Amino acid sequence: MDVRALLGLKALDDVQSALFVQPHPDDNEVGAGGTMAKLAAKGCRVVAVTVTDGRYGAVGEVHPAQLARRRQEELVAACTALGIQEHIEFGFEDLGSYTERDVVNKLVPVLLDIRPEVVVTVDPWTPYEAHPDHVKTGRAVAECAIRLASLTVSQTSPAYVPPMFAFYASAYPNAAVDVTDFWDRKIRAIEAHESQFATPEWPALRAYLEFQARVAAQRFFEGSGDGRFAETFKLLSPRQLHFFPDAMTS
């Protein structure tokens, strides 16, 4: 049985609107920057949401408030590099005491306003994911599918539930986007986050990202031994986010 066709899932780079929700400034770029740039170039409406201010994303002598301001500036530069004109910041404190429900309450009105075809975020169920901001953000995005499909959210007709959810940094990817032509933009967007990546470790990390992307292209696209790059996702229907134990393997 073709579960994907049955649930109405289509290619991630064939949508007309997409909302990318990241825990911190830079997560979208690392996990899905090439896809964001590709969609924007095709005329798709792409909106980026950043949940936290990233104020504690550094080691050393830097004031958290100063880092938060710097990361906001870097976020704008990264969006520009990707061709993204719309970005929303929720402003929760990095590693703060906010809850999943707090994120849901902020996110639901955004979803009802934009009504994207797909919502993209980090996979909170990836094994060994220890960062609470990643776990809370990913799970909150998934919970929105449940909330919007219930009477807890007041809606006018026609009612809306995002038809597709895509999780990057997933250990269980089932979809990929060829981002070969947009890889340089992805790298420029990542490098715009200088507070995070202008480090001695960046060349090694960049090489690892390229290796991952080449392996993904070989796995998902036939005849991709020509050096193509791909970003991978766990693509799910909202129906697969509740009482659907085969979701991990589908």
VENZIFEN-V817703 format. One record per helix or strand. SS is the DSSP state (alpha for helix, beta for strand). FROM is the first residue (numbers start at 0). LEN is the number of residues. If there is no record, write none. Layout:
# VENZIFEN-V817703
ss: {SS:SS}
from: {FROM:FROM}
len: {LEN:LEN}
This chain:
# VENZIFEN-V817703
ss: {alpha:alpha:beta:alpha:beta:alpha:beta:alpha:beta:alpha:beta:beta:alpha:alpha:alpha:beta:alpha:alpha}
from: {2:11:16:26:44:63:85:99:117:131:163:174:179:193:201:229:237:244}
len: {4:3:6:15:8:19:7:15:5:17:5:4:12:4:19:7:4:4}
